[in-house]
Amino acid sequence: MKNLCIVMLLALNTFSLYSQDGNPNTMSVMVNGKEYKTEPHRIKIGAYGYITGNAISPDVSLRIWLGSFDGKDLNEPGSYLVIGEDENYKKNEEINKAYASGKYKGIAYVKYVIETKSPRMEYHVGESKYNGETIEVVNAADGFQDVTFNVTLEGSMWKEKSTATAFGGLNRLTNKLEDKAVTGATGYEQNIDPEGAGYKKQPTLDTIKLTEGKVRIKI
């Protein structure tokens, strides 16, 4: 089944590259002062959609979700207020007051994941929180959408649980290597996020700063 998935994603990626006719999507951002560049994709799962930019060696995923204030997928030009995934923003007085000002098209959530110990044994994860930051979206005349941002993320470290390593054994290692192959071959993330996948969040928190963020992606 995994091999079939790889073949299907390879075919999808090949079609995507050819259909862009020499104008690929681009993503560039400074992550704590270090440049990260990749070709992003737009993903839609059910009612929700997001922009994702991925890489390998080390595995990296940067995801940007844009939505309406009532939680629906939204892909329109305007200013989006950045919030946290676990924040009950509809009951947050500050967020409601800011949104009621009429300055914002919708809300946005950002998540950054990077592998710090291979093969996918440890991760550094950053998640956006509400602090008044915005993501700006502009539709260009050439059929592309320009997304710009400067966002501060709350960072956390994740380590693979010893029980997951012990009981998963060779099959777990094989699955991780296959997931890496899918991500590398297609540009689409394949099980990069450690949350809920046999990893433990460490108590130490830090900050990940995303600056000079620019995404140019086909509408």
C-alpha positions as CSV (number, residue, x, y, z in Angstrom):
1,M,0.0,0.0,0.0
2,K,2.8,2.4,0.9
3,N,4.6,1.7,-2.4
4,L,1.3,2.4,-4.3
5,C,1.0,5.7,-2.4
6,I,4.6,6.7,-3.4
7,V,3.8,5.9,-7.1
8,M,0.6,7.9,-7.0
9,L,2.2,10.9,-5.3
10,L,5.1,10.8,-7.8
11,A,2.6,11.0,-10.6
12,L,0.7,13.9,-9.0
13,N,3.9,15.8,-8.4
14,T,5.1,15.3,-12.0
15,F,1.8,16.6,-13.3
16,S,2.0,19.6,-10.9
17,L,5.5,20.6,-12.1
18,Y,4.6,20.3,-15.8
19,S,1.3,22.2,-15.3
20,Q,3.1,25.2,-13.8
21,D,4.8,25.8,-17.2
22,G,8.1,27.1,-15.8
23,N,6.5,29.2,-13.1
24,P,6.8,27.1,-9.9
25,N,5.4,28.1,-6.6
26,T,8.0,29.6,-4.2
27,M,8.4,30.0,-0.5
28,S,11.2,31.7,1.4
29,V,11.5,32.7,5.0
30,M,14.2,33.5,7.6
31,V,13.9,31.0,10.5
32,N,15.7,32.5,13.5
33,G,17.9,34.3,10.9
34,K,18.6,31.2,8.7
35,E,17.0,31.1,5.2
36,Y,14.6,28.3,4.4
37,K,13.5,28.0,0.8
38,T,11.3,25.4,-0.9
39,E,8.4,24.9,-3.4
40,P,5.1,25.1,-1.5
41,H,1.8,23.3,-2.3
42,R,-1.8,24.0,-1.5
43,I,-3.5,21.2,0.3
44,K,-7.2,20.8,0.9
45,I,-8.6,18.1,3.2
46,G,-12.4,18.1,3.6
47,A,-13.5,21.6,4.5
48,Y,-10.0,22.8,5.5
49,G,-7.1,23.9,3.4
50,Y,-3.6,25.2,4.0
51,I,-0.3,26.0,2.3
52,T,2.6,23.7,3.1
53,G,6.3,23.9,2.2
54,N,8.4,20.8,2.9
55,A,12.0,19.6,2.6
56,I,14.2,16.7,3.7
57,S,17.7,16.3,5.2
58,P,16.6,17.4,7.7
59,D,12.8,17.0,7.3
60,V,11.1,20.4,7.5
61,S,7.4,21.4,7.3
62,L,6.0,24.9,7.3
63,R,2.2,25.1,7.2
64,I,0.0,28.2,6.9
65,W,-3.8,27.8,7.4
66,L,-6.0,30.7,6.4
67,G,-9.7,30.7,7.4
68,S,-12.8,32.7,8.2
69,F,-13.6,33.7,11.7
70,D,-16.2,30.9,11.9
71,G,-13.5,28.3,11.2
72,K,-14.0,27.6,7.5
73,D,-11.4,27.5,4.7
74,L,-10.8,30.9,3.1
75,N,-8.5,31.7,0.2
76,E,-9.1,35.4,-0.5
77,P,-6.9,38.5,-0.5
78,G,-6.8,40.5,2.7
79,S,-5.2,40.7,6.1
80,Y,-5.4,37.6,8.4
81,L,-5.1,37.8,12.1
82,V,-2.6,35.2,13.4
83,I,-3.9,33.0,16.3
84,G,-3.0,29.8,18.1
85,E,-4.5,26.4,17.2
86,D,-5.5,25.7,20.8
87,E,-6.8,29.2,21.5
88,N,-10.6,29.6,22.0
89,Y,-10.5,32.7,19.9
90,K,-14.2,33.2,19.7
91,K,-14.2,33.7,23.5
92,N,-11.0,35.8,23.6
93,E,-12.0,39.4,24.2
94,E,-8.9,40.8,22.6
95,I,-9.2,38.8,19.5
96,N,-12.9,39.5,19.1
97,K,-12.3,43.2,19.6
98,A,-9.5,43.2,17.0
99,Y,-11.6,41.2,14.5
100,A,-14.6,43.5,15.1
101,S,-12.5,46.4,13.9
102,G,-13.1,45.3,10.3
103,K,-9.3,45.3,9.5
104,Y,-9.1,41.5,9.0
105,K,-10.4,39.2,6.2
106,G,-10.0,36.2,8.5
107,I,-7.7,34.3,10.8
108,A,-4.5,32.4,10.3
109,Y,-2.5,29.6,12.1
110,V,1.1,28.7,11.4
111,K,3.1,25.6,12.4
112,Y,6.8,24.9,11.8
113,V,8.4,21.4,12.3
114,I,12.0,20.5,11.8
115,E,13.7,17.1,12.4
116,T,16.6,17.6,14.8
117,K,17.7,14.0,15.2
118,S,17.4,11.5,12.3
119,P,15.6,9.3,11.4
120,R,12.7,11.3,12.9
121,M,13.7,10.7,16.5
122,E,13.6,14.3,17.7
123,Y,11.8,17.4,16.5
124,H,11.7,21.2,17.1
125,V,8.2,22.4,16.7
126,G,6.9,26.0,16.5
127,E,3.2,27.1,16.7
128,S,1.7,30.5,16.3
129,K,-0.1,32.3,19.2
130,Y,-2.2,35.4,19.2
131,N,-0.1,38.5,19.7
132,G,-1.5,40.9,17.1
133,E,0.6,39.7,14.1
134,T,-0.9,39.4,10.6
135,I,-0.4,37.5,7.4
136,E,-1.1,39.5,4.2
137,V,-2.5,38.0,1.1
138,V,-2.6,39.7,-2.3
139,N,-3.9,38.2,-5.6
140,A,-1.6,39.1,-8.5
141,A,-2.7,39.7,-12.1
142,D,-0.7,36.8,-13.4
143,G,-2.8,34.2,-11.6
144,F,-0.6,33.8,-8.5
145,Q,-1.2,34.7,-4.9
146,D,1.4,36.5,-2.8
147,V,1.5,35.8,0.9
148,T,3.8,37.7,3.2
149,F,4.4,37.3,7.0
150,N,6.5,37.9,10.1
151,V,5.4,35.6,12.8
152,T,6.7,34.6,16.2
153,L,6.1,31.0,17.2
154,E,6.1,29.2,20.5
155,G,8.8,26.5,20.2
156,S,8.9,23.1,21.8
157,M,11.1,20.0,21.6
158,W,9.8,16.5,21.0
159,K,11.5,13.2,21.5
160,E,10.5,9.7,20.4
161,K,9.1,7.7,23.3
162,S,11.3,4.7,24.3
163,T,8.2,2.5,24.2
164,A,7.5,3.6,20.6
165,T,11.1,2.8,19.6
166,A,11.1,-0.6,21.5
167,F,7.7,-1.9,20.3
168,G,7.8,-0.4,16.9
169,G,11.2,-2.0,16.1
170,L,12.3,-2.4,12.5
171,N,8.8,-1.7,11.2
172,R,8.7,1.7,12.7
173,L,12.1,2.5,11.3
174,T,11.1,1.2,7.9
175,N,7.9,3.3,7.9
176,K,9.8,6.5,8.8
177,L,12.3,5.9,6.0
178,E,9.4,5.3,3.6
179,D,7.7,8.5,4.8
180,K,10.9,10.4,4.2
181,A,11.0,9.0,0.7
182,V,7.5,10.2,-0.1
183,T,8.2,13.7,1.3
184,G,11.4,13.9,-0.7
185,A,10.0,12.6,-3.9
186,T,6.8,14.6,-4.0
187,G,7.3,17.7,-1.9
188,Y,4.1,16.8,0.1
189,E,4.5,16.2,3.8
190,Q,4.3,12.6,4.9
191,N,3.9,12.1,8.6
192,I,6.4,14.8,9.6
193,D,4.5,16.1,12.6
194,P,5.4,14.3,15.8
195,E,2.3,15.2,17.8
196,G,0.2,12.1,18.5
197,A,2.7,9.8,16.7
198,G,4.7,8.2,19.5
199,Y,6.6,11.3,20.6
200,K,6.7,13.2,24.0
201,K,6.7,16.9,24.3
202,Q,9.6,18.2,26.4
203,P,9.1,20.8,29.2
204,T,11.5,23.4,27.8
205,L,9.9,26.1,25.6
206,D,11.6,28.6,23.4
207,T,10.9,31.0,20.5
208,I,11.1,30.5,16.7
209,K,11.0,33.7,14.7
210,L,9.8,33.6,11.1
211,T,10.8,36.8,9.3
212,E,10.7,38.1,5.7
213,G,8.3,35.3,4.9
214,K,7.2,35.2,1.2
215,V,5.0,32.7,-0.6
216,R,4.1,32.9,-4.2
217,I,1.6,30.2,-5.2
218,K,-0.8,29.5,-8.0
219,I,-4.4,30.5,-7.2
